Amino acid sequence: MNVRTLCLSILFEGEATGYEIRRLCVEGECSYFIEASFGSIYPALARLEENGFVVSRTEQQDGKPAKKVYSITEAGRTEFRQQLAEPLGEDVFRSPFLLFARYAHILPRGLVEARVTEYLRRATEDRKKLEEIRSERSCNAAESWVMEYGRAMMEVAERHTRTHMHELITMARAEPEKDAAE
């Protein structure tokens, strides 16, 4: 999957601005699929428009700059279905927390305990937020399946962290490293 396919997926559901697409990719339901920045979304939308897969219109706003609203064309719907039919790439999982955990043994114990606790709190909040979205929104069977998959993955990460956090904390250094100048 790529950013173009992600843009088509969002527009498949309805019209959106580049800003709305970015918001869905960062904090919304699409944040679990692939990473997409403004620097990748707008060029992707431009290419999609050049290829006739999306069209745009400009809407004036009171006291604000005009906004460009994108919608998918029939050719875009066909392209989206074809993209979904392509072989899937490997799932990519990136986690700043796992990098931190990998080097917990060289960090002060208090810092490791604070970061693990912070991660656990955030993971719990994220899982609960997904559960709220699912309960508040009417979803089709496929959307429900994807949301349940995400919730289950979050629950496993949360449970593993809660059950094994003491191991990370224990392997951390008991005292902060002294500065060489002291």
C-alpha positions as CSV (number, residue, x, y, z in Angstrom):
1,M,0.0,0.0,0.0
2,N,1.1,3.5,-0.6
3,V,-0.2,7.1,0.1
4,R,-2.1,7.2,-3.2
5,T,-4.0,4.1,-2.2
6,L,-4.7,5.5,1.3
7,C,-6.0,8.8,-0.2
8,L,-8.3,6.8,-2.6
9,S,-9.5,4.8,0.4
10,I,-10.5,7.9,2.3
11,L,-12.1,9.5,-0.8
12,F,-13.9,6.2,-1.5
13,E,-15.9,7.0,1.7
14,G,-16.6,10.6,0.8
15,E,-15.2,14.0,-0.1
16,A,-12.3,15.4,1.9
17,T,-9.7,18.2,1.9
18,G,-6.0,17.4,2.1
19,Y,-6.0,18.6,5.7
20,E,-8.9,16.2,6.5
21,I,-7.0,13.3,4.9
22,R,-3.9,14.1,6.9
23,R,-6.0,14.3,10.1
24,L,-7.5,10.8,9.4
25,C,-4.0,9.5,8.7
26,V,-2.6,10.9,12.0
27,E,-5.3,10.7,14.6
28,G,-8.2,9.0,12.8
29,E,-9.1,5.5,11.7
30,C,-6.5,5.5,9.0
31,S,-3.6,6.1,11.4
32,Y,-3.2,2.3,11.7
33,F,-2.6,1.6,8.0
34,I,0.4,3.5,6.7
35,E,2.3,6.6,7.6
36,A,1.3,9.7,5.5
37,S,2.6,13.3,5.9
38,F,1.4,16.5,4.3
39,G,4.6,16.2,2.1
40,S,3.4,12.9,0.7
41,I,-0.4,13.5,0.7
42,Y,-0.5,16.6,-1.5
43,P,1.8,15.2,-4.2
44,A,-0.2,12.0,-4.2
45,L,-3.5,13.9,-4.6
46,A,-1.9,15.9,-7.5
47,R,-0.9,12.7,-9.2
48,L,-4.3,11.2,-8.6
49,E,-5.9,14.3,-10.1
50,E,-3.6,14.3,-13.1
51,N,-4.5,10.6,-13.8
52,G,-8.2,11.4,-13.5
53,F,-8.8,9.3,-10.4
54,V,-9.9,12.3,-8.3
55,V,-11.3,15.7,-9.0
56,S,-11.1,18.8,-6.9
57,R,-13.1,22.0,-6.4
58,T,-12.2,25.2,-4.5
59,E,-14.6,26.3,-1.8
60,Q,-14.4,29.8,-0.4
61,Q,-14.5,30.2,3.4
62,D,-15.4,33.3,5.5
63,G,-12.3,34.8,6.9
64,K,-10.1,31.9,5.9
65,P,-8.2,30.9,2.7
66,A,-10.2,28.9,0.2
67,K,-10.0,25.2,0.6
68,K,-9.6,22.5,-2.0
69,V,-12.1,19.6,-1.7
70,Y,-11.3,16.3,-3.4
71,S,-13.7,13.6,-4.5
72,I,-13.1,10.2,-6.2
73,T,-14.1,9.5,-9.8
74,E,-15.4,6.2,-11.2
75,A,-11.9,5.7,-12.6
76,G,-10.6,6.3,-9.1
77,R,-12.9,3.7,-7.7
78,T,-11.8,1.2,-10.3
79,E,-8.1,2.1,-9.6
80,F,-8.7,1.7,-5.8
81,R,-10.2,-1.8,-6.3
82,Q,-7.2,-2.7,-8.5
83,Q,-4.7,-1.5,-5.9
84,L,-6.4,-3.6,-3.3
85,A,-6.1,-6.6,-5.5
86,E,-2.3,-6.2,-5.7
87,P,-0.2,-8.5,-3.5
88,L,0.2,-7.1,0.0
89,G,3.5,-6.0,1.3
90,E,4.8,-7.0,4.7
91,D,3.2,-5.3,7.7
92,V,5.5,-2.6,9.1
93,F,5.5,-2.0,12.8
94,R,7.5,0.9,14.2
95,S,7.7,1.8,17.8
96,P,9.8,4.5,19.5
97,F,8.9,2.7,22.8
98,L,10.5,-0.6,21.6
99,L,13.7,1.3,20.7
100,F,13.6,2.8,24.2
101,A,13.0,-0.7,25.7
102,R,15.9,-2.2,23.7
103,Y,18.3,0.1,25.6
104,A,16.6,0.1,29.0
105,H,19.7,-1.5,30.5
106,I,21.8,1.6,29.9
107,L,19.2,4.0,31.4
108,P,18.4,5.1,34.9
109,R,15.8,3.0,36.6
110,G,13.6,6.0,37.4
111,L,13.5,7.0,33.8
112,V,12.6,3.5,32.6
113,E,9.9,3.2,35.1
114,A,8.4,6.6,34.1
115,R,8.5,5.8,30.4
116,V,7.0,2.4,30.8
117,T,4.2,3.8,33.0
118,E,3.6,6.6,30.4
119,Y,3.6,4.1,27.5
120,L,1.1,1.8,29.4
121,R,-1.2,4.8,30.2
122,R,-1.1,5.9,26.5
123,A,-1.7,2.3,25.2
124,T,-4.7,1.9,27.5
125,E,-6.1,5.3,26.5
126,D,-5.6,4.5,22.8
127,R,-7.4,1.1,23.2
128,K,-10.3,2.7,25.1
129,K,-10.5,5.4,22.4
130,L,-10.8,2.8,19.7
131,E,-13.5,1.0,21.7
132,E,-15.4,4.2,22.1
133,I,-15.2,4.9,18.3
134,R,-16.5,1.4,17.6
135,S,-19.4,1.7,20.0
136,E,-20.4,5.2,18.9
137,R,-20.2,4.6,15.1
138,S,-22.3,2.3,13.0
139,C,-19.8,0.2,11.1
140,N,-20.2,-2.4,8.4
141,A,-18.9,-5.9,9.1
142,A,-15.5,-5.2,7.5
143,E,-14.9,-2.0,9.5
144,S,-15.9,-3.9,12.7
145,W,-13.5,-6.7,11.8
146,V,-10.6,-4.2,11.3
147,M,-11.4,-2.3,14.5
148,E,-11.6,-5.5,16.5
149,Y,-8.3,-6.6,15.1
150,G,-6.7,-3.3,16.1
151,R,-8.3,-3.4,19.6
152,A,-7.0,-7.0,20.1
153,M,-3.5,-6.0,19.0
154,M,-3.5,-3.1,21.4
155,E,-4.8,-5.2,24.2
156,V,-2.0,-7.8,23.7
157,A,0.7,-5.0,23.8
158,E,-0.9,-3.5,26.9
159,R,-1.1,-6.9,28.6
160,H,2.4,-7.8,27.7
161,T,3.8,-4.5,29.0
162,R,1.8,-4.6,32.2
163,T,2.9,-8.2,32.9
164,H,6.6,-7.7,32.0
165,M,7.3,-4.1,32.8
166,H,9.1,-5.1,36.0
167,E,11.7,-6.9,33.8
168,L,12.6,-3.6,32.0
169,I,12.6,-1.7,35.2
170,T,14.8,-4.3,36.9
171,M,17.4,-4.3,34.1
172,A,17.8,-0.5,34.2
173,R,20.7,0.9,36.1
174,A,20.1,1.6,39.8
175,E,21.7,5.0,39.7
176,P,22.1,7.6,36.9
177,E,25.5,7.6,35.2
178,K,27.8,10.2,36.7
179,D,29.0,13.0,34.4
180,A,32.7,12.6,33.7
181,A,33.3,16.2,34.8
182,E,32.0,15.5,38.3
